[in-house]
Amino acid sequence: MQNETKARIEQITSPAGHPVAVLRFEGDIASTSKEAVLGTYQTLPKDSAKLVLLDFSKVEYINSSGIALVIQMLIEASNAGQKVFVFGLSPHFIKVFTMVGITKYAGLFQGESDALAAL
């Protein structure tokens, strides 16, 4: 049984003093997660949210439909001129994200502090 996808946005400041939007996901990411993933992302103000972190540390499972949603979100971010970093993925999903080409759109990091340091 799939765990419901939850998403929330936090506004933080990078070590360099830049505003950063953090999308924190929780549960499973699948085809039923469109509103939580894309809907939450699309509420970000594109003109001011130029730095975006995606937190997958509380995501238990991502299926192929969920990966497609993440890719769609990253393409939208790229088209909006946003810089996106991802953290909190298991080693398995780091490998999967790399294989499907997500690294063309986002940097992958172990933890939040690593991602923030790279901004």
Secondary structure, DSSP 8 states (H G I E B T S, - for coil): -----EEEEEEEE-TTS-EEEEEEEEEEESGGGHIIIIIHHHTS-TTT--EEEEEEEEEEEE-HHHHHHHHHHHHHHHHTT-EEEEE---HHHHHHHHHTTGGGTEEEESSHHHHHHH-
